[in-house]
Amino acid sequence: MQCVIYKGSRKQDTYLYLADRDNFSCMPENLLKLIGQPVHVMDLDLHPERRLAQADTAEVLQNLQERGWHLQMPRQEEWLTTGAWH
């Protein structure tokens, strides 16, 4: 699966994976405000055998397929990805 990776401009070590380039419409508005302006980092061919440094590949793929995005936060801020930020 092709995906696009962006870094957040407000939060260091925050990365947003999108299934479709520049399609932020699937993202919750509050979450976009939190991470700031997304800055393109790279395009990536993501598949189950691929290892990611800071994220679980299976979880990223599942999130991309189900909702079109995956947010990778620094470890101490993982509570944000569970929906507790609403």
C-alpha distances in whole Angstrom, upper triangle without the diagonal:
4,6,10,13,16,19,22,25,28,26,26,23,21,17,15,12,11,8,10,13,16,16,18,19,18,19,22,25,27,24,23,27,27,24,26,24,21,21,18,17,14,11,8,6,5,6,9,12,11,14,14,18,18,16,15,11,12,13,11,8,11,12,9,9,13,14,12,13,13,17,18,21,24,25,28,27,24,26,25,22,23,25,28,28,29
4,7,10,14,17,20,23,25,24,24,21,20,16,14,10,9,7,8,10,13,14,16,18,17,18,22,24,26,23,21,25,25,22,23,22,18,18,14,14,11,7,6,5,6,9,12,14,12,15,14,18,18,16,16,13,14,15,12,10,13,13,10,11,15,15,12,12,13,16,17,21,23,25,28,26,24,27,25,22,24,25,29,28,29
4,7,10,13,16,19,22,21,21,18,16,12,10,6,6,5,7,7,11,11,13,15,14,15,18,20,22,19,18,21,21,19,20,18,14,14,11,11,9,6,5,6,7,10,13,15,13,14,13,16,16,14,15,12,14,14,10,9,12,11,8,10,14,13,9,9,10,13,14,17,20,22,25,23,21,24,21,19,21,22,25,25,26
4,7,10,13,16,19,18,18,16,14,10,8,6,5,6,7,6,8,10,11,14,14,14,17,19,20,17,16,19,19,16,17,15,11,11,8,8,6,4,6,9,10,13,16,18,15,16,14,16,16,15,16,14,16,16,12,12,15,13,10,13,16,14,11,9,10,12,13,16,19,21,24,22,21,23,21,18,21,22,25,24,25
4,7,10,13,16,15,14,12,10,7,6,5,6,9,10,9,10,12,12,15,15,14,17,18,19,16,14,17,17,13,14,13,9,8,6,6,5,6,7,11,11,15,17,18,15,15,12,13,13,12,15,13,16,15,11,13,16,14,12,15,17,15,12,10,9,10,10,13,15,18,21,19,18,21,18,16,20,21,23,22,23
4,7,9,12,12,12,11,8,6,5,6,8,11,12,10,9,12,11,15,15,13,16,16,17,14,12,14,14,10,11,9,6,5,4,5,7,9,11,14,15,18,20,22,18,18,15,15,14,14,17,16,19,17,14,16,18,15,14,17,19,16,14,11,11,10,10,12,14,18,20,18,18,20,17,16,20,20,22,20,22
4,6,9,8,8,7,6,4,6,9,11,15,15,13,13,15,13,17,17,14,16,16,16,13,11,13,12,8,9,8,6,5,7,6,10,12,14,17,17,21,22,23,20,19,15,15,13,14,17,17,20,18,15,18,20,17,16,20,21,19,16,13,12,10,9,10,12,15,17,15,16,18,16,15,19,20,21,19,21
4,6,6,7,8,5,6,7,11,13,17,17,15,13,15,13,16,16,13,14,14,13,10,9,10,9,5,6,6,5,6,9,10,13,16,17,21,20,23,25,26,23,22,18,17,15,16,19,20,22,20,17,20,21,18,18,21,22,19,17,14,13,10,10,10,11,15,16,14,15,17,14,14,18,18,19,16,19
4,6,7,10,8,10,11,14,16,20,20,17,15,17,15,18,19,16,17,15,15,12,10,10,9,6,5,5,6,7,10,12,15,18,20,24,23,27,28,30,26,25,21,20,18,19,23,23,26,23,21,23,25,22,21,25,25,22,20,17,16,13,13,13,14,18,18,16,18,19,16,17,21,21,21,18,21
4,7,10,8,11,12,16,18,22,22,20,18,19,17,19,20,16,16,15,13,11,10,9,7,5,5,8,9,10,14,15,18,21,23,26,26,29,30,31,28,26,22,21,19,20,23,24,27,24,22,25,26,22,22,26,26,23,22,18,17,14,14,12,13,16,16,14,16,17,14,16,20,19,19,16,18
4,6,6,9,11,15,17,21,22,20,19,20,17,20,20,16,16,16,14,11,11,11,8,6,7,10,10,12,14,15,18,20,21,25,24,27,27,29,25,23,20,18,15,17,20,22,24,21,19,23,24,21,21,25,25,22,21,17,15,12,11,8,9,12,12,10,13,14,12,14,17,17,17,15,18
4,5,9,12,15,18,22,23,21,20,22,19,23,22,19,19,19,17,15,14,14,12,9,11,12,12,12,14,13,17,20,20,24,23,26,26,27,24,21,18,16,14,15,19,21,24,21,19,23,24,22,22,26,26,23,22,18,16,13,11,9,8,12,12,11,13,16,14,15,19,20,20,18,21
4,6,10,13,16,20,21,20,20,21,19,22,21,18,19,20,18,15,15,16,13,10,12,14,12,12,14,12,15,17,18,21,20,22,23,23,20,18,14,12,10,12,16,17,20,18,16,20,21,19,19,23,24,22,20,17,14,11,8,6,6,9,11,10,12,15,14,14,18,19,20,18,21
4,7,10,13,17,18,17,17,18,16,19,18,15,16,16,15,11,11,13,10,7,10,11,10,11,12,11,14,16,17,20,18,21,22,23,20,18,14,13,10,11,15,16,19,16,14,17,19,16,16,20,20,18,17,13,11,7,6,5,6,10,11,10,10,13,11,11,15,16,17,15,18
4,7,10,13,15,14,14,15,13,17,16,13,15,16,16,12,11,14,12,9,11,11,9,9,10,9,11,13,13,16,15,18,19,20,17,16,12,12,10,10,13,14,16,14,11,14,16,14,13,17,18,16,14,10,8,6,5,7,9,12,14,12,12,15,13,12,15,17,18,17,19
4,6,10,12,11,11,11,10,13,12,10,12,14,14,10,10,13,12,9,11,11,8,9,9,10,11,12,12,15,14,17,18,20,17,17,13,14,12,11,14,14,15,13,10,13,14,11,10,14,15,13,11,7,6,5,6,9,12,15,17,14,13,15,13,11,15,15,18,16,18
4,7,9,9,10,11,10,13,12,11,14,16,17,13,12,16,15,13,14,14,10,11,10,10,10,9,9,12,10,13,15,17,15,15,12,14,12,11,12,11,13,11,8,10,12,9,8,11,13,11,8,5,5,6,8,11,14,17,19,17,15,18,15,13,16,17,20,19,20
4,5,6,8,7,8,10,9,9,13,15,17,14,13,16,17,14,15,14,11,12,11,12,11,10,10,12,11,14,16,19,17,17,15,17,16,14,15,14,15,13,10,10,12,9,7,10,11,9,6,5,7,9,11,15,18,20,22,20,18,20,17,15,17,18,21,20,20
4,7,9,8,10,12,10,11,15,17,19,17,16,20,20,18,19,18,14,15,13,14,12,10,10,11,10,13,15,18,16,18,16,19,18,16,16,14,14,13,10,9,11,9,6,8,10,9,5,6,9,12,14,18,21,23,25,23,21,22,20,17,19,20,23,22,23
4,6,6,9,10,10,12,15,17,20,17,16,19,21,18,19,17,14,14,12,14,12,10,11,12,13,16,18,21,19,21,19,22,21,19,20,17,18,17,14,13,15,13,9,11,13,11,7,9,12,14,17,20,23,25,28,25,23,25,22,20,22,22,25,24,24
4,6,8,11,12,13,16,17,20,18,15,18,20,17,17,14,11,12,9,11,10,9,11,13,14,17,20,22,20,21,19,22,21,20,21,19,20,19,16,15,17,15,12,14,16,14,10,11,13,15,17,20,23,25,28,25,24,26,23,21,23,23,26,25,25
4,6,9,10,11,14,14,17,15,13,16,17,15,14,11,9,10,9,12,12,11,14,16,17,21,23,26,23,24,22,23,22,21,23,21,22,21,17,18,19,17,14,16,17,15,11,11,14,15,17,19,23,25,27,24,24,25,22,20,23,22,25,23,23
4,6,7,8,12,13,16,14,12,15,17,16,15,13,11,13,12,15,15,14,16,17,18,21,23,26,24,25,22,24,23,21,22,21,22,20,17,17,17,15,12,14,15,12,9,9,13,14,17,20,23,26,27,24,23,24,21,19,21,20,23,21,21
4,5,5,9,9,12,11,8,12,14,12,12,11,9,12,12,15,16,15,17,19,19,22,24,27,25,25,22,24,22,20,22,21,22,19,16,17,18,14,12,15,15,11,9,9,11,12,15,17,21,23,25,21,21,21,18,16,19,17,20,18,18
4,5,8,9,12,12,10,13,15,15,15,14,13,16,16,19,19,19,20,22,21,24,26,29,27,28,25,27,25,23,24,23,23,21,18,18,18,15,13,15,14,11,9,10,13,14,18,20,23,26,27,23,22,22,19,17,19,17,20,18,17
4,7,9,12,11,10,14,15,15,16,15,14,17,17,19,19,18,19,20,19,22,23,26,25,25,23,25,23,20,21,20,20,17,15,15,15,12,10,12,11,7,6,7,11,12,16,18,22,24,25,21,20,20,17,15,16,15,18,16,15
4,6,9,7,7,10,12,11,12,13,12,15,16,18,19,18,19,21,20,22,23,26,25,25,22,23,21,19,20,20,20,17,15,16,15,12,11,14,12,8,8,7,9,10,14,15,19,21,22,18,17,17,13,12,14,12,15,13,13
4,6,5,7,9,10,11,13,14,14,17,19,21,22,22,23,24,23,25,26,29,27,27,24,25,22,20,22,22,22,19,17,19,17,14,14,16,14,11,11,10,11,11,15,15,19,21,21,17,16,15,12,11,13,10,13,10,9
4,5,5,6,9,10,11,12,13,16,18,21,23,23,24,27,26,28,29,32,30,29,26,27,24,23,24,25,25,22,20,22,21,17,17,20,18,14,14,13,14,13,17,17,20,22,22,18,18,17,14,14,15,13,14,11,10
4,5,5,6,9,10,12,14,17,20,22,24,25,26,28,27,29,30,32,30,29,26,26,23,22,24,25,25,22,20,23,22,18,19,21,19,16,16,14,15,13,16,15,18,20,19,15,16,15,11,12,14,11,12,8,8
4,5,5,6,9,11,11,15,17,19,21,21,22,25,23,26,26,29,27,26,22,23,20,18,20,21,22,19,17,19,19,15,16,19,17,14,14,11,11,9,12,12,15,17,17,13,13,12,9,9,12,10,11,8,9
4,5,5,6,7,8,12,14,16,19,20,21,24,23,26,27,29,27,26,23,23,20,19,22,22,23,20,18,20,20,16,16,19,18,15,14,12,12,10,13,13,16,19,19,15,16,16,12,12,15,13,15,12,12
4,6,5,8,10,13,16,19,21,23,24,27,26,29,30,33,30,29,25,25,22,22,24,25,26,23,21,24,24,20,20,23,22,18,18,15,15,13,15,14,17,20,19,16,17,16,13,14,17,15,15,12,12
4,6,9,11,14,17,18,21,23,24,27,26,28,29,31,29,27,23,23,20,20,22,24,25,22,20,23,23,19,20,23,22,18,18,15,14,11,13,11,13,16,15,12,14,13,10,12,15,13,13,10,11
4,7,7,10,13,15,17,19,21,24,23,26,27,29,26,24,21,20,17,17,20,21,23,20,18,21,21,18,18,22,21,18,17,14,13,10,11,10,12,15,15,12,13,14,11,12,15,15,15,12,14
4,6,9,12,15,18,20,22,25,25,28,29,31,28,27,23,23,20,20,23,24,26,23,21,23,24,21,20,24,23,20,18,16,15,13,14,13,15,19,19,16,17,18,15,16,19,18,18,15,17
4,6,10,12,15,17,20,23,23,27,29,31,27,27,23,23,21,21,24,24,26,24,21,23,24,21,20,23,23,20,18,15,16,14,15,15,17,21,21,19,20,21,17,18,21,20,21,18,19
4,7,9,12,14,16,20,20,23,25,27,24,23,20,20,18,18,21,21,23,21,18,20,21,18,17,20,21,18,15,13,13,11,13,14,16,19,21,18,19,20,17,17,20,20,21,19,20
4,6,10,12,15,19,19,23,25,26,23,22,19,19,18,19,22,21,24,22,19,21,23,20,18,22,23,20,17,15,15,14,14,15,17,21,22,20,21,23,20,19,23,23,25,22,24
4,6,8,12,15,16,20,23,24,20,20,17,18,18,18,21,20,22,21,17,19,21,19,17,20,22,19,16,14,15,14,14,16,18,22,24,22,22,24,21,20,24,24,26,24,26
4,7,10,14,15,18,21,21,18,17,15,15,15,16,19,18,21,20,16,18,21,19,17,20,22,21,17,15,15,14,13,15,17,20,22,21,21,24,22,20,24,25,27,25,27
4,6,10,12,16,18,19,15,16,13,15,15,16,18,16,19,19,15,16,20,18,16,19,21,20,17,15,15,15,15,17,19,22,24,23,23,25,23,21,25,26,28,27,29
4,7,9,13,16,17,14,15,14,16,17,16,17,15,18,18,14,14,18,17,14,16,19,18,15,14,14,15,16,19,21,23,26,25,24,26,24,22,25,26,29,28,29
4,6,9,13,13,10,12,11,13,15,14,15,12,15,15,12,12,15,15,13,15,18,18,15,14,13,15,15,18,20,22,25,24,23,26,24,21,24,26,29,28,29
4,7,10,11,9,11,12,15,16,15,15,11,13,15,12,11,14,15,12,14,17,18,15,15,15,17,17,21,23,24,28,26,24,27,26,23,25,27,30,30,31
4,7,8,6,9,9,13,14,12,11,8,10,11,9,7,11,12,10,12,15,16,14,13,13,15,15,19,21,22,25,24,22,24,23,20,22,24,27,27,29
4,6,5,9,10,14,15,13,11,8,8,11,10,8,11,13,12,12,15,17,15,15,15,17,17,21,23,23,27,26,23,26,25,22,23,25,29,29,30
4,6,8,10,14,15,12,10,6,6,10,10,8,10,13,13,13,16,18,17,16,15,18,17,21,22,22,26,25,22,25,24,21,22,25,28,29,30
4,6,10,13,15,13,11,8,9,13,12,11,14,16,16,16,19,21,20,19,18,20,19,22,23,23,27,26,24,27,27,23,25,28,30,31,33
4,7,10,12,11,10,7,9,12,11,11,14,16,15,16,19,20,19,18,16,18,16,19,20,21,24,24,22,25,25,22,24,26,29,30,32
4,7,9,8,8,6,10,12,11,12,15,16,16,18,20,21,20,18,16,16,14,17,18,18,21,22,19,23,23,20,22,25,27,28,30
4,6,6,7,6,10,11,10,11,14,15,15,17,19,20,18,16,13,13,11,14,14,14,18,18,17,20,20,17,20,23,25,25,27
4,6,8,9,13,13,12,15,17,17,18,20,22,22,21,18,15,14,11,12,12,12,16,17,16,19,19,18,20,23,25,25,28
4,7,9,12,12,11,14,16,15,16,19,20,20,19,16,12,11,8,9,9,9,13,13,12,15,16,14,17,20,21,21,24
4,6,9,8,7,10,12,12,13,16,17,17,16,13,10,9,7,9,10,10,14,13,11,15,15,12,15,17,19,20,22
4,6,5,6,9,10,11,12,14,16,16,16,14,11,11,10,12,13,13,16,16,13,16,16,13,15,18,20,21,23
4,5,5,6,9,10,11,12,14,15,15,13,11,12,11,14,16,16,19,19,16,19,19,15,17,20,22,23,25
4,6,5,6,9,10,11,12,14,14,13,11,14,13,16,18,18,21,20,17,19,19,15,16,19,22,23,25
4,5,5,6,9,10,10,12,12,11,8,10,11,14,16,15,18,17,13,15,15,12,13,15,18,19,21
4,5,5,6,9,10,10,10,8,6,8,9,12,15,15,18,17,14,16,15,12,14,16,19,19,21
4,6,5,6,9,10,9,9,8,12,13,16,19,19,22,21,18,19,18,15,16,18,21,22,23
4,5,5,6,8,9,9,9,12,14,17,20,20,22,20,17,18,18,14,14,16,20,21,21
4,5,5,6,6,6,6,9,11,14,18,18,20,18,15,16,15,11,12,13,17,17,18
4,6,6,4,5,6,10,12,16,19,20,22,20,17,19,17,13,15,16,20,20,20
4,6,6,8,10,13,16,19,22,23,26,23,20,21,20,16,17,18,22,22,22
4,6,8,10,13,16,19,22,23,25,22,19,19,18,14,15,15,19,19,19
4,6,8,11,14,17,21,22,23,20,18,18,16,13,13,13,17,17,17
4,7,11,14,17,20,22,24,21,19,19,17,14,16,16,19,19,19
4,7,10,13,17,18,20,17,15,16,14,11,13,14,17,16,17
4,7,10,13,15,17,14,12,14,12,8,11,12,15,15,16
4,6,10,12,14,11,9,11,9,7,10,11,14,13,15
4,7,9,11,9,8,11,10,8,11,13,15,14,17
4,6,8,6,6,9,8,8,11,13,14,13,16
4,6,6,7,10,10,11,14,16,16,15,19
4,5,6,9,10,11,13,15,15,15,19
4,6,8,10,11,13,15,14,14,18
4,5,6,8,10,12,11,11,14
4,5,6,7,10,10,10,14
4,6,5,7,6,8,11
4,6,6,6,5,9
4,6,7,8,10
4,6,8,10
4,5,6
4,6
4
